Amino acid sequence: MNACRVALVNLPQAVPELMYTEKVRRAYTDVAQILPNLSLAYLAGALEREGFDVNYIEAFALKMSPRDIAEELVRFRPAAVCYNLITESFLDVLPSIAAVRERYPLPVIVGGMHMGIYPRETLSHSCIDYGIVGEGWESLPALLRALEEGSGDLEHVNGLIHRRNGAVRETPRRDRGTSLEEVPFPARHLLPNHAYRCVMSKRRPITVMISSYGCPFKCAYCDVGSITYQMRSAGHVIDEIEECYRRHGIREIWFQDETFTLSPDRVFAICDAIRTRGIDVLWSVRTRADLVNPEMLKAMHQAGCFKIHMGVESGDAEVLRMLSRSIPLERIRAAFAWAREAGISTLAFFMIGNPGEDRVSLERTIRFAKSLSCDFIQVNKLTPCPPSRLYSQVMEETGRDFWAEYTRGRRESIAEMGNYFSVFPADELDRWQKRFFKSFYCRPSYVARRLLSVRSWHEFQMLAKAAGSIW
């Protein structure tokens, strides 16, 4: 075994069971988007800079079984294997982690935002040896070197959780405040870029990027607001875009920021640089309706932005107030109209099962969705997740931490929490979700407009598969 080698494994990540009906959930997981794990790709770049030999194993996009992963580990012979965890899918990926370890025993290290919430619950599973709380840029190299030396002295590893003498121990987390501009670009040369796809993509190969981290807004349902917000400079962002285009042949980029357009000056600078450097990529962003204007959207479209995702959540002003998302409905309507006028396709995010929502407000939301100049919608059932304020309310009112119970292995606890804030029984909320999708997508005028917009057989196939999931 070569101690300088480390494997990073991207396992399939199913969306939460409470968020969609089962048919939509399967389609969203298997078809809608299969994209790189940006956290692992960033970590791979940081580890390479520190001198480690890294193998990024793309089990999701390449549909690798635990046996396939173990065979790759046998070939590569790393010192440890690392996984990125998401709270909502933890028990879905745990069997794969255990199966790989059983076939090829070696230290298992896990990280991700999940570890900052439920570190001890995660280490209650014997197939996991070490957890990193916080960013792994510094902690993981230090842990790997300690394992390589075999000294057993792990107290100096920042934000580490591990077992020692039968007890779970934690070392303090001392955040240095590492900027994204101090970390190497994601190691896309290790990724199977040809294997990624999205139902709404226009070109391939496709990749994902972030130009900022966290979110300065504090929506009640969102867990991202707990992360300290930081924004990369326009120059740093455009350098990564150019590397994607010229080195890796990427032709479409999906920005995963929550609020890409927070700084108008930075947006214009990025757009100008894309044009002046002759970078021929299409790209899409996520943002808020109150953070765009006609001039900005026009510049974005001229620089290759073809789609923008905006959270709407509800068409009822009182529901939006209870979600701490007080964007005027007319401002939302204007933002979608401006995007269409600029030539940019739009997707609107909606949620149902919200606090204060009843049949009247849901009907109002569906009517509002159909009134927007919008090309696509996504409708989720509100699933309270930590560390959002709504989930804190759930814990206060019930005296239970459902996701902690789930992480320890009690899957049924999430079903017991259910769609906590909804006035509708689970089966009725499912019917509302189906009705919402069908009411929007099955309008003859919409179907005709969508078919006329299709430009390739690939695009038609992906849209047809997605459409089939709502029936």
N, C-alpha and C positions, 0 to 999 in steps of 0.2 A: 504494500500500500504506500502510495506517495502522499506524505503529509502536506505537501504544498498544493494539493489539488482539492477543489471543493465543487460540489454539484448543487445547482439551484433548480428546483423542480416546480414547474407551473402545472398544478393539478386542475382538472375541470372545476369551475365554480358555478354551481347551480344557484338560481335566484331563490329567495326565500319562499317557502310554501304559502305563507299567508298573503303574499303580494299579488298573485295572479291565480286564475283558475288553472287547473292542472294542465289542460291542453295548451293554453297560452304560455304557461311556465316552461313546458317542455320545448315549445317552439322558440321561445326567447333564449333558452339556454343552448339549444342545439343549432339554431339557424340565425337568429337575429344578429348576434355579433360575437365573433371569436377573434379577440384582439390580444396583443402582447400584455404581459404583466409588467407594467412600467416600474413598479417597486423593485422587482427582481432584476430587471434590466439595468436600473440605476445601480443596484448593489453589485451586479456583475462588473460594471465599469469601475466601481470603487475598488473592488477586490483585485482586478487586473492591475490597477495602478499600484497596489500594494505588493505586487509580485506573485499573486496566486494564479494558478492555472484553473480556469473556470469552465465548467460545462453547464450551459443553460439547457435543461431538458424540457421541451415543450410538449407536455403530455396532453394538454387540452386541445390545441389545434391539430396535433398529429394523431389524436385518438389513441394514445398509448395506454395499455393496461398496466397494472402493477408488475406483472411479469416482464413486460417490455421495459419498464423503467429499471427494474432490477438487473436485467440483462445489460442495459446501457451502463449501469453503475459498475457491474463486473468488468466491462470493457475499459471504463475510464479509471476505476480504482481510486476514488477520492478519499480524503480523510474524514469528510463529513458530508451530510446532505441537508439542504436548507429548504424550508417552505415558507411562503407568505400566507398568513391566516386572515380570514374574514369571519367575524363573529357569526353572521347569519348562515354561513355554509360550513361551519366548523365540523359538525357531526357528519356532513356529507363527504368531507375529504379525509376524516380521521381513519376510516377503514383502509383507504389506499395507503396512507402513511404507515399504518400497522402492517399491511400486507407486504409493502416494499421492504420494511425493516426485517420482517420475518424471513424473506428470501435472501436479503443481503444485509446482515447486521452491521451497522456502523452508527456513530453518533448522529442523532437527529436534532437539528436546531431550527426553531421557529421564530418568526417575527411578524410584524404588521401591527396596525392600530389595535387589533384585538388584544395583544399582549399587554397593552397599557391599561386595559379594562379588567381582564380576567386572567392574570398571570398564574395564580395558584390553582385555579380551577383547571387551566390548561395542563399544568404539570401533574395533575392527578391521573393523567393517562400515561401508562408505563412506556408507551412507544415513543414518547417525546422526552428528550434528555435535557435540553437547554432552551431557554427563551430569552429573546432580546427585547427589552422594553424601550421604545423610542427608536430613533433612526439607527441603522446598523452600520453607518459609514465607518465609525471608529470601533464600536464594540465588537463587531463580528471579526475583523482582523485580529484584535487582541485575544478573543476567545480561541480562534483557530491556532494562533501561535502558542497559547498556553497548552492546548491539546497536543500540539506537535512536540512541545518540550516534555510533556508528560509530568509536569511539576505538580499538578493538582492545585496550584495557587491561582484561584479565580477571583479573589477579593478585589483585584485591581480592575476587573472588567466592568465597565460602566453599564448599569442597567441590566444586569444578568440575573436570571432566576434559574436555579438548578437544584438538584438533590445532593445532599451530603450527609453521610451517616444516617440515612433513612429519613432525614428531615428536608423540607423545602427551604432553601435559603435565597435571599434577595440581596444584591448589592445596590447601593444608592445610585439613583439616576442623576448625573451631573450634566445637564444640558449646556453645551458650549454655544448653541445657537448657530449651527452650521448652515451657511447659505447654500441654496441650490447651485449658485454660481461657483462654489468651491468644489463641487462634486463633478466628476467626469460625466460626459453625456452618456445616456443609456447605451449599453454594449450591443447595438443592433447587429453587429457583425456575427454575433453568436446566435441570433434568432432566425427561425425559418420564415423570413418576411413574406415569402410567396404564399404561406399557408393561412394568413389572416384575411378575414373578410367581414363585411357588415351588410345587412339587408339594404341599407340606403346608400351604399358606396357607389361611386361613379367610375373609379379607376382602381387598378391594382398594379404593384403592391401598395398596401395600406399600412400605416403605423399610427401610434398614438404619441402625444406629447403633452407636457404641461408647461405653461408659461408663468404660472403662479401656483402657490400651494396654500391650502386652507381657504377660508372665506371670512371677510370682515363682517358679514351680516349674521344675525342670530335667529334664524327661523326656528320655530319651536320644535319642528319635527326632524331637524337635520343634525347629524353627528359631526359634520365637517366644521361647523362654527367653533368647535372646541380646539381646533388646531390654530396655532399662531400663524397669521397670514404673512406671506412674503411673496414679492413679485420680482421676477427676473427682468433685467434690462432688455430693451428692444434689440440691442446688438447681440447679446448672448442668445436670445431666442432665434434670431435670424441666422446666426452661425450654425445652430443645430438644424434648422430647416435646410440650409444649404448642404450640410453633411448628409442628411437623409436623401436629398435629391441627387447629389453628385456621387457620393460614395456607395450608397445602398440602393440606388435606383427607385426610391420611393416616389410614388406619383399622387398619393393622397394622404393627408394627415388629419387626424381627429384630435383636436385639443380637448383635454379632459378637465381643464380649469372649471371651477364653478362660475367665475365671473371674468371672462376673458377681456371684456370691454370696460373694466373698471377705470382705467386710465386712457382717456381719448388720445392724448399726445403719444402714448406708447403704441396704440393701435395704428395711428397714422404713420408712425416711424417704421413699424413692421411692414405695413403695406407698401410704403415707398421703397424699402429695401428689397422686397420680393421682386418688384418690377425692375428696379435698376440693376439687380444682380442676374436677371434673366432666369429666375427659378420658376419652372413650369409645373407647379403642383396645385391640386385642388385641396381645399381645407375647410373644416367645419369647426364651430365653436359652441360653447354653452355660456349663457349669460342671463341677465335679468332684463325684463322689458323696459325698466326705467334707466337702463344704462346704454341705450343706443339712440342714435338720431339719424336722419336721412343722409347727411353728409358722410358720416362714418360708414354707414352701410354701403353707400355707393363706392367709397374707397376700398372697402373690404372685398366687394364683388369684383372690382377691377383688378385686384391682386390675387384672385383665385378662390375666394370664399364662396362656396356654393350652398352651404346649409348652416342654419343657426338654430340651436335648441334653446328654448326659453321655458322656464317654469311658470305655469299659470296656477296650477293646483286646484283652483275653484273659480266658478263664475259668480259666487255669492260674496259680497263685500264683507259681511259679518263673519263668515267662515275664514276668509283671508285674515281678518283682524285677529281671530283666535289662533291662527297659525303664525302670528307675528310677521305676516307678509303683506303689509299694507300698501300694495301698488294699486292705484286707481284702475278700475276696469277699462275706462276709456284710454288710459295710457297703454295698457296691454294691447287693446285693439289697434291703436295707432302704430305700435311697434311692429306688429305683424303686417300691417298694411305697408309700412315703409320698407320692410324687408322684401315684400313681393314687388314693390315698385323698383327696388334696386336690382331685382333679378335673383335674389337669394331664396332658396327653398327653406321652409320652416317646419320645425317639430315642436309641439306644445306638450309639456308634461302636465298631467292632471292626477289628482289623488281623490279617492272616495273613501268613505268611512271616517271622515274628519270630525273633530269636535264641533258640536253645534250644527251638524248637517242632518237634514231630514229629507223627506221625499220632495218637498217643494224646492229646497235649495239644490238638490241633485238634478231635478228637471231644469232648473235655471242654469246650472253648470253645463248640461248637455246642449242646451240652446245656445249658450255663449260660445261653446267650442265650435259649433256649426256656423256661427256668425263670423268667426275669425277668418282672415285671409291666410289660412294655415294648410300646409300640405300633408302633415302627418301628426298623429297624436299618440301618446303613450299614457295608458291609464293604469295606475297602481292602486292597490288597496293599502291604506295607511298602515304600516307596520311599525309600532314604536320600538326603536332600537337605541341602545346606549351609545354615547352619553348624551343623547338629546334631552331637551327639557321636558318633552312629552313623556319620554320613558321615565324620567325622574318622578314625574307626577304619578305614573303607573305604580312605581315602587312605593311611593309615599301612601297611596290610597289602598294598596293591597297588602303591604308589608312583605312583599316577595320580590326577589330579583329573578325573573323568569329566564333571562338569558344566562345568568350564572348557573342555574339549575340545568339548563340545556347544555352548557359547556361541560359540566361534570358528567353528562351522559344521559340526562333525562329528557329525551326528545319531546315527549308529550307535553312538557311544560309550556311550550310555545303555543300549542293548540289550546291549552287552558287559558292562556292570556288572550288568545284570539285577537280579533280586530277591536281592541279595547274601547275605543272612543266611538264606535259605530252604534247607531240605534237599531241597525238591521241585524237579524240573525245571519249566520255565515252563508247559508245557502241563498238567502235573498240578496246579500251583498254580491255574491257571485253572479246572480242574474242581472244586477245593476251594471256590473262591469261588462258583461257580454253585451247588454243593451247599449251601453255607452259606445263600445267599439263599433257595433253594427250600425247604430244610428249615424255615426260619423262616416264610416268607410263604405257603407252600402247605398249611399245616395247615387242615383244614376248620373247626376252631374259630376260628382266626384270621380266615379269610376271612369267616365269618359275622359275627364281631364288627366287622370293619372296614366291611362293607356297612351294618350297622345304625347305624354312627356317621356315615355320610355325610349332610351336610345341604344339599348343593347339586349341581346338574348340573356346574358347573365343577369342584368337588372330585372328583366321580366320574370325570370325563374325565381329570384330571391323575393320579389314582391308577391308572386303567386304562393310561395310557401308561407310567407307571413300572413297573407290573407286567409289561407286555409286554417290557420290556428284559431281564428275567432268564431268559427262555426261550431 
